[in-house]
Amino acid sequence: MSFRPHNSPPVSSEGALHLVFRRDQLVTDLRATQLLLPREQMQRAGWQVLREQFLGYWQERPCFAVEIDETAELDPMRFQQGNLYQLLGRGDESLFALAGRASQLLAWERDHQYCGRCGEGMVLDRQERAMRCLPCHTVNYPRINPCIIVLVTRGEQMLLARHANFRGNMYSTLAGFIEAGESAEETLRREVREEVGIEVGRLRYFGSQSWPFPSQLMLGFFADYAGGDIVCEPAEIADAGWFHYRELPRTPTPASIAGQLIRHYIQELTQE
């Protein structure tokens, strides 16, 4: 495993590597083959560091997430910046996961500068992953938003949808946030009913994926079609339909759990 997570920063930062963000944009070196920047390069660039989170060890070297000031100048001949979507499906998946972890932790610290209970400033705990309010003792941990994502199937067909808020012609699986008091299974049935108007029967858990857009944990399922006609909720779904596995529209990359669900089901069908 290339990455070993750890909360407590090392005594020495010698040889440390950094994932550098300017707000929510990842800064990378055009001349390098990896996303991580050495500490010495950070220091030479003279960027003002706003916040820093220790992530753990990448290939046994200390690794930090760093946010630099938005006014920091980037040499266009040496550095570029872009969002994490541009990394999806390209290169090392574990490095993409690490970049997602870095982005989420920096956003969490940035969004919890003040206590939601008493309004006082919060401080970063260096021994555990927490923001603490010293006056009223409120503690905030990094927030994870659990979601379900489901591939509804009917024999050799799968239900795919084009989401109203996404540009382009990509069709994907259905997904939704788990609400307070709900189980994942209850959420799945509710979301499918609300988004496309059908009912599902047997459910099968597939797996999970951390999804840093911005801080979701996707719980993947297969669901058998049980009844009803497709009626799209227009605020959520632009179009939806049943597609035979040999005649699929454009679908997500296998780097996403949506793409993995689709490809896994095709493998099941073709191996029978």
C-alpha positions as a Markdown table, in Angstrom:
| # | Residue | x | y | z |
|---|---|---|---|---|
| 1 | Met | 0.0 | 0.0 | 0.0 |
| 2 | Ser | 1.4 | 3.4 | -1.0 |
| 3 | Phe | -0.4 | 5.4 | 1.7 |
| 4 | Arg | -0.5 | 4.9 | 5.4 |
| 5 | Pro | -2.9 | 7.2 | 7.2 |
| 6 | His | -1.9 | 8.8 | 10.5 |
| 7 | Asn | -3.3 | 11.7 | 12.5 |
| 8 | Ser | -0.3 | 12.9 | 14.6 |
| 9 | Pro | 2.3 | 14.8 | 12.6 |
| 10 | Pro | 6.0 | 13.6 | 12.8 |
| 11 | Val | 8.6 | 15.4 | 14.9 |
| 12 | Ser | 10.6 | 16.2 | 11.8 |
| 13 | Ser | 9.2 | 17.2 | 8.4 |
| 14 | Glu | 12.4 | 16.3 | 6.6 |
| 15 | Gly | 11.6 | 14.8 | 3.2 |
| 16 | Ala | 7.9 | 15.7 | 3.4 |
| 17 | Leu | 5.6 | 15.8 | 0.4 |
| 18 | His | 2.7 | 18.1 | -0.1 |
| 19 | Leu | -0.6 | 18.2 | -1.9 |
| 20 | Val | -1.0 | 21.9 | -2.5 |
| 21 | Phe | -4.4 | 23.6 | -3.0 |
| 22 | Arg | -5.2 | 27.2 | -3.8 |
| 23 | Arg | -8.8 | 27.2 | -2.4 |
| 24 | Asp | -10.3 | 24.1 | -4.1 |
| 25 | Gln | -7.8 | 23.9 | -7.0 |
| 26 | Leu | -4.9 | 21.4 | -6.8 |
| 27 | Val | -1.6 | 22.9 | -7.7 |
| 28 | Thr | 0.8 | 20.6 | -9.6 |
| 29 | Asp | 4.3 | 20.8 | -11.2 |
| 30 | Leu | 4.2 | 20.6 | -14.9 |
| 31 | Arg | 7.6 | 19.0 | -14.9 |
| 32 | Ala | 6.8 | 16.3 | -12.4 |
| 33 | Thr | 5.2 | 12.9 | -12.9 |
| 34 | Gln | 3.3 | 12.9 | -9.6 |
| 35 | Leu | 0.9 | 15.3 | -7.8 |
| 36 | Leu | 3.0 | 15.7 | -4.7 |
| 37 | Leu | 5.4 | 18.6 | -4.2 |
| 38 | Pro | 8.5 | 18.3 | -2.0 |
| 39 | Arg | 8.7 | 20.7 | 1.0 |
| 40 | Glu | 11.8 | 22.3 | -0.5 |
| 41 | Gln | 9.9 | 23.3 | -3.6 |
| 42 | Met | 7.1 | 24.8 | -1.5 |
| 43 | Gln | 9.7 | 26.9 | 0.5 |
| 44 | Arg | 11.4 | 28.1 | -2.7 |
| 45 | Ala | 8.1 | 29.2 | -4.2 |
| 46 | Gly | 7.5 | 31.5 | -1.2 |
| 47 | Trp | 3.8 | 30.7 | -1.0 |
| 48 | Gln | 1.9 | 31.9 | 2.1 |
| 49 | Val | 0.5 | 28.8 | 3.9 |
| 50 | Leu | -3.0 | 29.4 | 5.3 |
| 51 | Arg | -3.6 | 25.9 | 6.7 |
| 52 | Glu | -1.9 | 22.6 | 6.9 |
| 53 | Gln | -3.2 | 19.1 | 7.6 |
| 54 | Phe | -1.0 | 16.1 | 8.2 |
| 55 | Leu | -2.4 | 13.1 | 6.2 |
| 56 | Gly | 0.0 | 10.3 | 6.9 |
| 57 | Tyr | 2.8 | 8.7 | 5.0 |
| 58 | Trp | 3.0 | 8.3 | 1.2 |
| 59 | Gln | 5.7 | 5.7 | 0.3 |
| 60 | Glu | 7.0 | 6.1 | 3.9 |
| 61 | Arg | 7.5 | 9.9 | 3.5 |
| 62 | Pro | 5.4 | 12.4 | 5.6 |
| 63 | Cys | 2.6 | 13.8 | 3.6 |
| 64 | Phe | 0.7 | 17.1 | 4.2 |
| 65 | Ala | -2.3 | 18.8 | 2.7 |
| 66 | Val | -1.6 | 22.5 | 2.3 |
| 67 | Glu | -3.8 | 25.4 | 1.4 |
| 68 | Ile | -1.9 | 28.5 | 0.1 |
| 69 | Asp | -3.2 | 32.1 | -0.2 |
| 70 | Glu | -5.4 | 32.8 | -3.2 |
| 71 | Thr | -3.2 | 35.7 | -4.2 |
| 72 | Ala | -0.1 | 33.4 | -4.4 |
| 73 | Glu | 1.5 | 33.8 | -7.8 |
| 74 | Leu | 2.1 | 30.6 | -9.8 |
| 75 | Asp | 4.7 | 30.5 | -12.5 |
| 76 | Pro | 2.7 | 29.5 | -15.6 |
| 77 | Met | 5.7 | 27.8 | -17.1 |
| 78 | Arg | 6.1 | 25.6 | -14.0 |
| 79 | Phe | 2.8 | 25.2 | -12.2 |
| 80 | Gln | -0.8 | 24.5 | -13.2 |
| 81 | Gln | -4.0 | 24.2 | -11.1 |
| 82 | Gly | -7.2 | 22.2 | -11.6 |
| 83 | Asn | -10.0 | 20.5 | -9.8 |
| 84 | Leu | -10.1 | 16.9 | -8.7 |
| 85 | Tyr | -12.5 | 15.9 | -11.4 |
| 86 | Gln | -9.7 | 16.3 | -13.9 |
| 87 | Leu | -7.8 | 13.5 | -12.0 |
| 88 | Leu | -10.7 | 11.1 | -12.1 |
| 89 | Gly | -9.8 | 7.9 | -14.0 |
| 90 | Arg | -6.2 | 9.1 | -14.7 |
| 91 | Gly | -3.2 | 7.5 | -13.1 |
| 92 | Asp | -2.9 | 6.0 | -9.6 |
| 93 | Glu | -6.3 | 5.5 | -7.9 |
| 94 | Ser | -4.7 | 5.6 | -4.5 |
| 95 | Leu | -3.2 | 9.0 | -5.2 |
| 96 | Phe | -6.6 | 10.3 | -6.4 |
| 97 | Ala | -8.0 | 9.0 | -3.1 |
| 98 | Leu | -5.3 | 10.8 | -1.2 |
| 99 | Ala | -5.9 | 14.0 | -3.0 |
| 100 | Gly | -9.6 | 13.7 | -2.2 |
| 101 | Arg | -8.8 | 13.2 | 1.5 |
| 102 | Ala | -6.6 | 16.3 | 1.4 |
| 103 | Ser | -9.2 | 18.4 | -0.2 |
| 104 | Gln | -11.9 | 17.3 | 2.3 |
| 105 | Leu | -9.8 | 18.0 | 5.4 |
| 106 | Leu | -8.7 | 21.4 | 4.2 |
| 107 | Ala | -12.3 | 22.3 | 3.5 |
| 108 | Trp | -13.4 | 21.0 | 6.9 |
| 109 | Glu | -10.9 | 23.1 | 8.7 |
| 110 | Arg | -11.7 | 26.2 | 6.6 |
| 111 | Asp | -15.4 | 25.8 | 7.3 |
| 112 | His | -15.0 | 25.4 | 11.1 |
| 113 | Gln | -13.0 | 28.4 | 12.1 |
| 114 | Tyr | -15.7 | 29.5 | 14.5 |
| 115 | Cys | -17.8 | 27.5 | 17.0 |
| 116 | Gly | -21.4 | 27.0 | 15.9 |
| 117 | Arg | -22.5 | 26.9 | 19.5 |
| 118 | Cys | -20.9 | 30.0 | 21.1 |
| 119 | Gly | -19.2 | 31.8 | 18.2 |
| 120 | Glu | -15.7 | 31.7 | 19.5 |
| 121 | Gly | -12.7 | 30.8 | 17.4 |
| 122 | Met | -11.8 | 27.1 | 17.2 |
| 123 | Val | -8.4 | 25.5 | 17.2 |
| 124 | Leu | -7.0 | 22.5 | 15.4 |
| 125 | Asp | -6.2 | 19.6 | 17.6 |
| 126 | Arg | -2.8 | 18.2 | 16.7 |
| 127 | Gln | -3.2 | 14.8 | 18.3 |
| 128 | Glu | -6.5 | 13.8 | 16.8 |
| 129 | Arg | -8.5 | 14.9 | 13.7 |
| 130 | Ala | -10.7 | 17.5 | 15.5 |
| 131 | Met | -11.5 | 21.2 | 15.7 |
| 132 | Arg | -12.0 | 22.3 | 19.3 |
| 133 | Cys | -13.7 | 25.3 | 21.0 |
| 134 | Leu | -11.8 | 25.9 | 24.2 |
| 135 | Pro | -14.4 | 28.1 | 25.9 |
| 136 | Cys | -17.4 | 25.8 | 25.5 |
| 137 | His | -15.6 | 22.5 | 24.8 |
| 138 | Thr | -17.5 | 21.8 | 21.5 |
| 139 | Val | -15.6 | 19.4 | 19.3 |
| 140 | Asn | -16.1 | 19.1 | 15.5 |
| 141 | Tyr | -14.8 | 16.1 | 13.6 |
| 142 | Pro | -14.6 | 15.9 | 9.8 |
| 143 | Arg | -18.0 | 15.5 | 8.4 |
| 144 | Ile | -18.8 | 12.6 | 6.0 |
| 145 | Asn | -22.2 | 12.6 | 4.1 |
| 146 | Pro | -23.4 | 9.1 | 3.5 |
| 147 | Cys | -25.2 | 8.4 | 0.2 |
| 148 | Ile | -26.6 | 5.5 | -1.6 |
| 149 | Ile | -25.9 | 4.8 | -5.2 |
| 150 | Val | -27.8 | 2.0 | -7.0 |
| 151 | Leu | -27.9 | 0.2 | -10.3 |
| 152 | Val | -31.5 | -1.0 | -10.9 |
| 153 | Thr | -31.6 | -4.0 | -13.2 |
| 154 | Arg | -34.2 | -5.9 | -15.1 |
| 155 | Gly | -32.7 | -9.0 | -16.7 |
| 156 | Glu | -30.2 | -7.9 | -19.3 |
| 157 | Gln | -31.3 | -4.3 | -19.0 |
| 158 | Met | -30.2 | -1.6 | -16.5 |
| 159 | Leu | -31.9 | 1.6 | -15.6 |
| 160 | Leu | -29.7 | 4.6 | -16.3 |
| 161 | Ala | -30.4 | 8.3 | -15.9 |
| 162 | Arg | -29.1 | 11.6 | -17.2 |
| 163 | His | -29.1 | 14.0 | -14.2 |
| 164 | Ala | -30.6 | 17.4 | -14.6 |
| 165 | Asn | -27.7 | 19.2 | -13.0 |
| 166 | Phe | -25.0 | 17.6 | -15.1 |
| 167 | Arg | -24.0 | 18.9 | -18.5 |
| 168 | Gly | -23.4 | 16.6 | -21.4 |
| 169 | Asn | -25.0 | 13.3 | -22.4 |
| 170 | Met | -23.6 | 11.0 | -19.7 |
| 171 | Tyr | -26.1 | 8.4 | -18.2 |
| 172 | Ser | -25.4 | 7.1 | -14.8 |
| 173 | Thr | -26.9 | 5.2 | -11.8 |
| 174 | Leu | -29.3 | 6.8 | -9.3 |
| 175 | Ala | -28.0 | 8.2 | -6.1 |
| 176 | Gly | -29.2 | 10.2 | -3.0 |
| 177 | Phe | -28.3 | 11.3 | 0.4 |
| 178 | Ile | -29.3 | 9.4 | 3.5 |
| 179 | Glu | -31.6 | 11.5 | 5.7 |
| 180 | Ala | -31.8 | 11.6 | 9.5 |
| 181 | Gly | -33.4 | 8.4 | 10.8 |
| 182 | Glu | -33.1 | 6.4 | 7.6 |
| 183 | Ser | -31.3 | 3.2 | 6.9 |
| 184 | Ala | -29.4 | 2.9 | 3.6 |
| 185 | Glu | -32.0 | 0.5 | 2.3 |
| 186 | Glu | -34.9 | 2.9 | 3.1 |
| 187 | Thr | -33.0 | 5.7 | 1.4 |
| 188 | Leu | -32.5 | 3.6 | -1.7 |
| 189 | Arg | -36.1 | 2.7 | -2.1 |
| 190 | Arg | -37.3 | 6.3 | -1.4 |
| 191 | Glu | -34.8 | 7.8 | -3.8 |
| 192 | Val | -35.6 | 5.4 | -6.7 |
| 193 | Arg | -39.3 | 6.1 | -6.1 |
| 194 | Glu | -38.9 | 9.8 | -6.0 |
| 195 | Glu | -36.5 | 10.2 | -8.9 |
| 196 | Val | -38.0 | 7.7 | -11.5 |
| 197 | Gly | -41.3 | 6.5 | -10.0 |
| 198 | Ile | -40.6 | 2.8 | -9.8 |
| 199 | Glu | -40.4 | 0.2 | -7.1 |
| 200 | Val | -37.4 | -2.2 | -6.4 |
| 201 | Gly | -37.2 | -5.6 | -4.9 |
| 202 | Arg | -34.2 | -7.6 | -3.8 |
| 203 | Leu | -31.1 | -5.5 | -2.9 |
| 204 | Arg | -27.5 | -6.5 | -3.0 |
| 205 | Tyr | -24.7 | -4.5 | -1.4 |
| 206 | Phe | -21.7 | -4.0 | -3.7 |
| 207 | Gly | -19.2 | -1.8 | -2.0 |
| 208 | Ser | -18.4 | 1.8 | -1.0 |
| 209 | Gln | -16.3 | 4.7 | -2.2 |
| 210 | Ser | -15.1 | 7.9 | -0.7 |
| 211 | Trp | -16.2 | 10.7 | -3.0 |
| 212 | Pro | -14.6 | 14.1 | -2.4 |
| 213 | Phe | -17.2 | 16.2 | -4.2 |
| 214 | Pro | -17.3 | 17.5 | -1.5 |
| 215 | Ser | -17.3 | 14.9 | 1.2 |
| 216 | Gln | -19.5 | 11.9 | 0.5 |
| 217 | Leu | -19.3 | 8.2 | 1.3 |
| 218 | Met | -21.1 | 6.4 | -1.5 |
| 219 | Leu | -22.7 | 3.0 | -0.5 |
| 220 | Gly | -23.2 | 1.0 | -3.7 |
| 221 | Phe | -26.1 | -1.4 | -4.3 |
| 222 | Phe | -27.7 | -3.5 | -7.0 |
| 223 | Ala | -31.5 | -3.5 | -6.9 |
| 224 | Asp | -34.0 | -5.7 | -8.9 |
| 225 | Tyr | -36.8 | -4.0 | -10.7 |
| 226 | Ala | -40.2 | -4.8 | -9.0 |
| 227 | Gly | -42.7 | -2.7 | -10.8 |
| 228 | Gly | -44.0 | 0.6 | -12.2 |
| 229 | Asp | -43.3 | 2.9 | -15.2 |
| 230 | Ile | -40.5 | 5.4 | -15.4 |
| 231 | Val | -41.7 | 8.9 | -14.5 |
| 232 | Cys | -38.8 | 11.3 | -14.1 |
| 233 | Glu | -38.7 | 13.9 | -11.4 |
| 234 | Pro | -37.7 | 16.9 | -13.6 |
| 235 | Ala | -35.8 | 18.8 | -10.9 |
| 236 | Glu | -33.5 | 15.8 | -10.5 |
| 237 | Ile | -33.6 | 13.7 | -13.7 |
| 238 | Ala | -33.6 | 15.0 | -17.3 |
| 239 | Asp | -34.0 | 11.6 | -18.8 |
| 240 | Ala | -34.0 | 7.9 | -17.8 |
| 241 | Gly | -34.5 | 4.6 | -19.5 |
| 242 | Trp | -33.8 | 0.9 | -19.7 |
| 243 | Phe | -30.7 | 0.1 | -21.6 |
| 244 | His | -29.5 | -3.3 | -22.8 |
| 245 | Tyr | -26.0 | -4.1 | -21.6 |
| 246 | Arg | -24.8 | -4.3 | -25.2 |
| 247 | Glu | -26.3 | -0.9 | -26.2 |
| 248 | Leu | -25.2 | 1.4 | -23.5 |
| 249 | Pro | -25.0 | 5.2 | -23.7 |
| 250 | Arg | -22.0 | 7.1 | -22.4 |
| 251 | Thr | -21.4 | 6.0 | -18.8 |
| 252 | Pro | -19.1 | 6.9 | -16.0 |
| 253 | Thr | -15.4 | 5.9 | -15.8 |
| 254 | Pro | -14.5 | 2.7 | -13.9 |
| 255 | Ala | -12.7 | 5.0 | -11.4 |
| 256 | Ser | -16.2 | 5.9 | -10.0 |
| 257 | Ile | -18.4 | 3.5 | -8.1 |
| 258 | Ala | -21.1 | 4.1 | -10.7 |
| 259 | Gly | -18.9 | 2.8 | -13.4 |
| 260 | Gln | -17.9 | -0.1 | -11.3 |
| 261 | Leu | -21.5 | -1.1 | -10.7 |
| 262 | Ile | -22.2 | -1.1 | -14.4 |
| 263 | Arg | -19.2 | -3.0 | -15.4 |
| 264 | His | -19.6 | -5.6 | -12.6 |
| 265 | Tyr | -23.2 | -6.3 | -13.7 |
| 266 | Ile | -22.1 | -6.7 | -17.3 |
| 267 | Gln | -19.4 | -9.2 | -16.2 |
| 268 | Glu | -22.1 | -11.2 | -14.2 |
| 269 | Leu | -24.3 | -11.4 | -17.3 |
| 270 | Thr | -21.6 | -12.4 | -19.7 |
| 271 | Gln | -20.1 | -15.1 | -17.5 |
| 272 | Glu | -23.4 | -16.9 | -17.1 |
